[in-house]
């Protein structure tokens, strides 16, 4: 608690020296000059010493837009500064916690030539993820449903992640010609063995029990609704993580993955996905499939062959680099990949993937390049290279991590 207060004081002193051009509100629910429907899409449940952000776009599986992410960022920053708020949480209404970015909206913006709004979305999203990753107060994400792509990005940086029997976690970005972003290269690269590479390249799903087993989630509840009723989190008047941890553990459930779980295939995953290139990974899987005649190998190969070849190679590069980088460095690289991807300078796979899977739904994307052999090292290098004609992602590392 002492170090938390010292860091908070340091941030305030930096702002007084002019590091922040705009003073942030201390109100738990600041006034915004924005559209009413934006506030409806992110509701707020305010209690004596806690605040909960509630994603409220159930018809769109709580997918993220620029305005919803901007509102979340403003709320979190104001709650962090409010001395009356001890801890914060986030959950979603309906079948999803959050299905990630609203890529269909991004697709239509790009086809209409409005690339600047797409850039703003990624800039706003990654800055919010960084705020969460450096948040001073305890944060709980209640993953009561689909937790996909950047939906994982806005939940995993928090101190506590509660998975449930409804949780479905995945990073399917390579299937739409994109890459796991919003901090995914940081979090996935830190999973046991090469499980992160497997999840990133195949888009395979994990349930809530598996999320706990591989430490993506910290706690589990068989039912999110009953957990809300049983666990008196909203009545806690503390910012002490150990008190919140005790309450979560007391009302959570102890579970283990069943024998068919992907968690029990970690040895073969490490054997196949530890290779340096996508081609070598596929070759290892083909050998494994010939030796074992296993359905899992066949399904894994099918997923890899359906994905964008360029996305596969860029994603593997991103995850491998993420193993040795901090969160802000990962976000900076992912921002470069995202902007290069939506620019279409190397390939228009993102628009083609969204069109094929989510717009026209013919599920027959025409990838460019169409094969792994035609994806050159120069293409991959360009996708992760620093931006030249665009500003780089600017994160407030000096104020949020003054010791770094």
C-alpha positions in Angstrom: 0.0 0.0 0.0 2.9 2.4 0.8 4.5 1.9 -2.7 1.1 2.4 -4.3 0.6 5.7 -2.6 4.2 6.8 -3.4 3.6 6.1 -7.1 0.3 7.9 -7.1 2.0 10.9 -5.5 4.7 10.8 -8.1 2.2 10.9 -10.9 0.4 13.9 -9.4 3.7 15.8 -9.1 4.5 15.0 -12.7 1.2 16.4 -13.8 1.7 19.6 -11.8 5.0 20.0 -13.6 3.2 20.0 -16.9 3.5 16.4 -18.0 -0.3 16.2 -18.5 -1.9 19.1 -20.5 -5.4 18.3 -19.2 -6.3 17.7 -15.6 -8.3 14.5 -15.1 -11.6 14.7 -13.2 -11.7 13.2 -9.7 -15.3 12.2 -10.1 -16.2 8.6 -10.3 -18.6 9.3 -13.2 -17.2 12.4 -15.0 -19.3 14.4 -17.4 -18.6 13.7 -21.0 -19.4 15.8 -24.1 -20.4 12.7 -26.1 -23.4 10.9 -27.4 -25.8 9.5 -25.0 -25.7 6.1 -26.6 -22.0 5.8 -25.9 -22.7 6.0 -22.2 -25.4 3.4 -22.6 -22.9 1.1 -24.2 -20.7 1.3 -21.1 -22.8 1.4 -18.0 -21.4 2.1 -14.5 -22.3 0.4 -11.2 -21.0 2.6 -8.4 -20.8 1.3 -4.8 -19.3 2.8 -1.7 -15.7 1.8 -2.4 -15.9 0.2 -5.8 -16.8 0.8 -9.4 -17.9 -1.6 -12.1 -17.8 -0.9 -15.9 -20.5 -2.9 -17.7 -20.1 -3.5 -21.4 -23.6 -3.2 -22.8 -23.7 -4.1 -26.5 -25.1 -7.6 -26.2 -26.4 -7.7 -29.8 -22.8 -7.2 -31.0 -21.3 -9.5 -28.3 -20.0 -6.4 -26.5 -17.5 -5.7 -29.3 -15.4 -2.6 -29.0 -15.6 0.7 -30.9 -13.4 3.8 -30.6 -16.0 5.6 -28.5 -16.6 2.7 -26.1 -12.8 2.2 -25.5 -12.4 6.0 -25.0 -15.1 6.0 -22.4 -13.6 3.0 -20.6 -10.2 4.8 -20.5 -11.7 8.0 -19.1 -13.6 6.0 -16.4 -10.6 4.0 -15.4 -8.4 7.0 -15.1 -10.9 8.9 -13.0 -11.4 5.9 -10.7 -7.7 5.5 -10.3 -7.4 9.1 -9.0 -10.5 8.9 -6.9 -9.4 8.2 -3.3 -12.9 6.9 -2.4 -12.6 4.1 -5.0 -10.8 1.0 -3.6 -11.0 -1.4 -6.6 -12.7 -1.6 -10.0 -14.1 -4.4 -12.0 -15.5 -5.0 -15.5 -18.1 -7.4 -16.9 -20.4 -7.8 -19.9 -24.1 -8.1 -20.4 -25.4 -11.1 -22.4 -23.5 -14.0 -23.8 -20.2 -12.3 -24.0 -17.7 -10.5 -21.9 -16.2 -9.0 -25.0 -15.7 -10.4 -28.5 -12.9 -8.0 -29.4 -12.9 -5.0 -31.7 -15.8 -4.3 -34.0 -13.9 -5.5 -37.1 -17.0 -5.2 -39.3 -17.2 -1.5 -38.6 -13.4 -1.2 -39.3 -13.9 -3.1 -42.5 -16.6 -0.7 -43.7 -14.4 2.3 -42.7 -11.5 0.9 -44.7 -13.6 0.2 -47.8 -15.0 3.7 -47.6 -11.4 5.1 -47.5 -11.7 6.3 -43.9 -8.4 4.8 -42.6 -7.8 7.6 -40.1 -10.7 6.5 -37.9 -9.3 2.9 -37.9 -5.9 4.3 -36.8 -7.7 6.2 -34.0 -9.4 3.0 -32.8 -6.1 1.1 -32.4 -4.4 4.0 -30.8 -7.2 4.4 -28.2 -7.4 0.7 -27.6 -3.7 0.1 -27.0 -3.5 3.1 -24.7 -6.4 1.7 -22.6 -4.7 -1.7 -22.4 -1.6 0.0 -21.2 -3.5 1.9 -18.5 -4.9 -1.4 -17.3 -1.5 -3.1 -17.3 -0.1 -0.3 -15.1 -3.2 0.3 -13.0 -2.5 1.2 -9.4 -5.7 -0.3 -7.9 -6.9 -3.9 -7.9 -8.9 -4.8 -11.0 -11.3 -7.7 -11.5 -12.5 -8.9 -14.9 -15.5 -11.2 -14.7 -15.3 -13.3 -17.9 -18.9 -14.5 -18.1 -19.0 -15.6 -21.7 -17.1 -15.0 -25.0 -13.7 -13.5 -24.3 -12.1 -13.1 -27.7 -9.2 -11.2 -29.4 -8.9 -7.6 -27.9 -11.7 -8.6 -25.5 -9.0 -10.7 -23.9 -6.7 -7.7 -24.2 -8.9 -5.5 -22.0 -9.2 -8.2 -19.3 -5.9 -10.0 -19.0 -3.8 -7.0 -17.8 -5.9 -6.8 -14.6 -4.9 -8.2 -11.3 -7.8 -10.7 -11.1 -9.6 -12.6 -13.9 -12.6 -14.7 -12.9 -13.5 -17.3 -15.5 -16.9 -19.2 -15.4 -18.6 -22.1 -16.9 -19.7 -19.8 -19.8 -16.2 -18.5 -20.6 -14.9 -19.1 -24.1 -11.4 -17.7 -24.7 -9.8 -17.4 -28.2 -7.5 -15.4 -30.4 -8.9 -16.2 -34.0 -7.3 -13.1 -35.7 -5.2 -15.1 -38.2 -8.5 -16.5 -39.6 -9.4 -12.9 -40.7 -6.0 -11.9 -41.9 -5.0 -10.0 -38.8 -2.8 -10.7 -35.8 -3.4 -11.2 -32.0 -3.1 -7.7 -30.6 -4.0 -5.5 -27.7 -1.2 -7.0 -25.6 -1.7 -10.6 -26.8 2.0 -11.0 -27.8 2.9 -10.2 -24.1 0.3 -12.5 -22.5 0.4 -15.4 -24.9 4.2 -15.6 -24.9 4.2 -16.1 -21.2 2.0 -19.2 -21.1 3.5 -22.6 -20.3 5.8 -23.9 -23.0 4.6 -23.1 -26.5 0.9 -23.0 -25.7 0.8 -19.3 -26.7 2.1 -20.0 -30.2 -0.5 -22.8 -30.5 -3.4 -20.5 -29.5 -2.2 -17.6 -31.6 -1.7 -19.6 -34.8 -4.7 -21.9 -34.6 -7.3 -19.7 -32.9 -8.3 -22.7 -30.8 -10.6 -22.1 -27.8 -10.1 -22.5 -24.1 -12.9 -22.9 -21.6 -12.8 -21.3 -18.1 -11.2 -24.3 -16.4 -8.4 -24.4 -19.0 -7.9 -20.6 -18.5 -7.2 -21.2 -14.8 -5.0 -24.2 -15.5 -2.7 -22.1 -17.8 -2.9 -19.0 -15.5 -4.8 -16.8 -18.0 -7.5 -16.6 -15.3 -6.8 -16.4 -11.6 -10.1 -17.7 -10.2 -13.1 -19.8 -11.4 -16.8 -19.9 -10.6 -19.3 -22.5 -11.8 -21.8 -19.7 -12.2 -21.1 -16.0 -12.6 -24.6 -14.9 -11.4 -24.5 -17.0 -8.3 -21.0 -15.8 -7.6 -22.2 -12.2 -7.7 -24.8 -13.1 -5.1 -22.5 -15.0 -2.9 -19.3 -13.0 -3.0 -19.7 -9.6 -1.2 -17.2 -7.8 -3.3 -19.4 -4.8 -3.7 -19.4 -4.4 0.0 -15.7 -4.4 0.5 -14.2 -1.1 1.5 -10.5 -1.8 0.6 -7.8 -1.4 -2.0 -5.8 -4.2 -0.4 -5.4 -7.0 -3.1 -5.0 -9.7 -0.4 -8.5 -9.0 1.0 -10.0 -9.2 -2.5 -8.0 -12.3 -3.2 -9.3 -13.9 0.0 -12.9 -13.1 -1.0 -12.5 -14.5 -4.5 -10.9 -17.7 -3.2 -13.5 -18.1 -0.6 -16.4 -18.0 -3.0 -14.7 -19.5 -6.0 -14.8 -23.1 -7.1 -11.8 -25.5 -7.4 -11.8 -27.4 -10.7 -9.5 -29.3 -13.0 -9.4 -29.8 -16.8 -10.9 -33.0 -18.1 -8.8 -35.6 -19.8 -9.7 -34.4 -23.3 -8.5 -30.9 -22.6 -5.8 -29.3 -24.7 -3.9 -28.6 -21.5 -3.1 -32.4 -21.5 -1.5 -32.1 -24.9 1.2 -29.6 -23.8 4.0 -32.1 -24.6 3.0 -32.5 -28.2 2.3 -28.8 -28.5 5.8 -28.1 -27.3 7.2 -30.7 -29.7 5.5 -29.2 -32.8 5.1 -25.4 -32.0 8.7 -24.9 -30.7 10.1 -24.7 -34.2 11.4 -21.5 -35.7 9.1 -21.2 -38.7 5.5 -21.9 -39.6 6.6 -24.3 -42.3 8.6 -26.3 -39.7 5.6 -26.3 -37.3 3.4 -27.7 -40.1 5.9 -30.3 -41.0 6.2 -31.4 -37.4 2.4 -31.7 -37.1 2.3 -33.8 -40.3 4.9 -36.2 -38.9 2.9 -36.4 -35.6 -0.3 -37.0 -37.5 1.3 -39.8 -39.5 2.6 -41.4 -36.3 -0.5 -41.0 -34.2 -3.4 -40.9 -36.6 -4.8 -38.4 -34.1 -7.8 -36.2 -34.9 -6.2 -33.3 -33.0 -3.3 -33.1 -35.4 -5.6 -33.2 -38.4 -7.8 -30.4 -37.0 -4.8 -28.3 -36.1 -3.4 -28.6 -39.6 -6.8 -27.7 -41.1 -6.9 -24.5 -39.0 -3.4 -23.5 -40.0 -4.1 -24.1 -43.7 -7.3 -22.0 -43.5 -5.5 -19.0 -42.0 -3.8 -16.1 -43.8 -0.2 -17.2 -44.7 1.1 -13.7 -44.1 -0.8 -13.4 -40.7 0.7 -16.8 -39.6 4.2 -15.7 -40.2 3.7 -12.2 -38.7 2.0 -13.6 -35.7 4.7 -16.2 -35.0 7.3 -13.4 -35.2 5.2 -11.2 -32.9 4.8 -13.9 -30.2 8.5 -14.8 -30.2 9.6 -11.2 -29.8 7.0 -10.7 -27.1 8.8 -13.3 -24.9 11.6 -10.8 -24.3 9.7 -7.5 -24.2 7.7 -5.5 -21.7 4.0 -4.7 -22.2 4.6 -1.3 -23.6 7.1 -2.7 -26.1 4.7 -5.4 -27.2 1.9 -2.8 -27.7 4.2 -0.6 -29.7 5.1 -3.5 -32.0 1.5 -4.6 -32.3 0.5 -1.0 -33.2 3.0 -1.1 -36.1 1.7 -4.4 -37.3 -2.0 -3.2 -37.1 -1.3 0.0 -39.0 0.7 -1.7 -41.7 -2.0 -4.3 -41.9 -4.9 -1.9 -42.4 -2.9 0.2 -44.9 -2.8 -2.6 -47.4 0.8 -1.8 -48.3 1.8 -5.4 -48.2 -1.5 -7.2 -48.3 -5.2 -6.5 -48.0 -5.8 -9.8 -46.1 -7.5 -8.0 -43.2 -10.4 -6.7 -45.3 -10.5 -9.9 -47.3 -10.7 -12.0 -44.2 -13.4 -9.9 -42.6 -15.4 -9.9 -45.8 -15.2 -13.7 -46.2 -16.0 -14.7 -42.6 -18.2 -11.9 -41.2 -19.7 -9.8 -44.1 -20.4 -12.0 -47.2 -19.8 -15.2 -45.1 -18.7 -17.3 -48.0 -15.8 -18.6 -45.9 -13.5 -18.6 -49.0 -11.0 -15.8 -48.5 -8.5 -15.2 -51.3 -5.3 -14.6 -49.4 -2.5 -12.5 -50.9 0.1 -14.0 -50.9 -1.9 -17.3 -51.2 0.8 -19.6 -49.7 3.5 -19.6 -47.1 6.2 -20.1 -49.7 5.2 -16.8 -51.2 5.4 -14.8 -48.0 9.0 -13.4 -48.0 11.1 -12.4 -45.0 11.0 -8.8 -46.4 7.2 -8.8 -46.1 7.3 -9.9 -42.5 10.1 -7.5 -41.7 8.1 -4.6 -43.1 5.0 -5.5 -41.1 6.9 -5.2 -37.8 9.0 -2.3 -38.9 8.8 1.2 -37.3 6.3 3.6 -38.9 7.7 6.2 -41.2 4.8 8.3 -42.5 2.7 7.8 -39.3 3.3 8.7 -35.6 4.3 5.8 -33.4 2.2 4.8 -30.5 2.9 7.2 -27.6 2.4 5.6 -24.2 2.8 7.5 -20.9 5.6 5.2 -19.6 7.4 8.1 -17.8 4.4 9.0 -15.7 2.9 5.5 -15.2 6.1 3.7 -14.7 8.6 6.3 -13.4 10.9 3.6 -12.1 11.4 2.2 -15.6 
